[in-house]
Amino acid sequence: MSTNPYAVPPHEQPAVPEPYLQPRQSGRTVPRVISGLGGVLLTPVGLGLTIYGGSRLQRGFSQSLSVGEDPLGVILLVLGGLLLLGVALLGALSGLGPAAGGLLWGVLPGLAFILSPRDVMSFIYDIGGSELGVGLATWLVMGALVGSGFLLIGAGLVGTLSRRRSDRV
């Protein structure tokens, strides 16, 4: 007989603790739909408000070297930025929303502009022609639309990868 108080005789099996009950995994359908619809519907609104507000501020700055003359432009710019932040935060539900919004409303229009700038510019001025058209053309030429699209795709990937990482822990 062993003097070890923790020794277990070979014929007796140690008591195996009951595993913790795992919470039932709910479906991922609802978060994906909410994130996807939010990304596809809110991204163009956020981009449009940001582009239009920035275009108003650019026009006011070129006329009077001041952005304080147009408070509506500032409000629209901030509101559009907040909407884009909301789209990026939808990545916490599912990476589908920010990735789809960034691809559909940022990267693809930017790539279309790179491939055929003359056609895209004529299309923009045919449908918008005003401050929104000028702002959109500026964003396309500067690459800001493609950059914001890739940032939203990155937000979607981060949301997906962080969720997968937390599942392993």
N, C-alpha and C positions, 0 to 999 in steps of 0.2 A: 504494500500500500504506500502511495506517495504521500510526502509531507506537504505537497503543494496544495493549498486550499482551493485553487482554481482548476485543478485537474478534473477531468470528466472521465468516469469509467468508460471503457471502450464499448460496452453494451448499451449505454444510455446516450442518446443523442441530445445535444444541447437544445434548449428551447429556441426556436427561430422566431424572432419578433415578427408580428404581422406587419406587412408593408403598409405604408400610408396609402390610404385610398386616393387614387389620382382623380383630380376633377375631370369630369367628362368634357372632352374637347368639343366645343361647339363648332359649327361650320364656319368657314371663312367667307361664305358667300355674301352675307350682308355687309361686312366691312369692305369687301372688294367692290361691291356695287356702289356704296356710298362714296368711297374714295375715287373710284373711276368716274362716276358722274360729276362729282365735285371738281376733279381735275380737268375733265373735258369742258365743263360748263363755266367754271370760275376763272380758268387761265386766260381765255380771250378777254373776259371782262377786266381782269386785273391788268393785263397787258395794255388793253385799250385805254383804260383810265390813266395808267402810267405814261403811255405815249402821248395821249392828248394833253395831260397836265404838263408834261415836259415840253411839248411843243408850244403851249401857251406861254410858259416861262421863258423859253428860248426867244420867242417873238418879242415879249416884253423886255427882255434883257438887251436884245439887239436894238430896240428903239430908245430905251432910257437907261441902260446899264444898271438896272435894278430889277430884282425879282419880287420885291415887296409891293409892286404896283398891281399884281394879279393874285389876290388871295385864293381865288377859285382854282387857279393852276396849281398852287401849293397843296390845297386840299385834295384835288384830284390825284396829284402825284403820290401823296401819302396814302390815300385810300386805295389806290391801285397797288402800291407796295404792300399794304396790309393784306389785301386779297391774295397776292402772290405768296406772302408768308403763310396764309391759311392753306393754300394749295400745298405748299411744302410740308406743312404740319399734317396734312392728310396722309403723309407717308407713315405716320404712326399707326394708322388703321390698316393700310395696305399700300405697298409701293406702286401699285397700279395707277392710282390717280395722278400723282406728280409726274410719273414717267410718261403716261399717255398724254397729259396736257403739255409737257415739255416737248415731246416728240411732235405732236400734232400742230401745236401753235407756235413753236419756237424753231426747232431743228429743221423740219420739213420746209417751211416757208423760206428759211435762210438758205437751205440747199437749193431750192428752186431759184432763188435770186442769184446764187453763185453760178448756176448752170445757164440761166437765161435772164440776165438783169434787165434787158430792154423790154421783154414781154411782161415781167413782173411789175416794172415801173409803170408801163402803160395801163396795166390792169388796176394798179393802185389808184392812179389818177382818174381812171374811168369811173371807179366806184366811190372814191372818197374825196379826192382832189383838194379838200380843205386842210385844216390844221392836222387832222388825224392822218391824212394821206402824206403830208409833209413829214410828220413825226415818224410814221411807219417807214417811210423811205429813208429817213435819217438813221433809224434803228437798224434797218437792213444793211445800209452801206457801212455803218460803223461795226457791224457784227454783234450788236447788243442783243438782238432777237435770238440769234443762234446761241450766244452765251447764256442768256436766261433760260433757254430751252435745255441746254446741257446742265445747268444748275438744278433745274427741276427734276431732270432724269437722275441726277446724283442724289437728290433728296429722296426720291423713290427707292433707289438702290440702298441707301443708308437705312431707311426704314425696314426694308426687307431683310438686309443682312443682320441688323441688330435684333430683329425678331427671331431669326434663325439661330443666332448666337445665344440668345436667352433661352431658347428651347433646349439647347444642349447642356446648359448648366444645371 
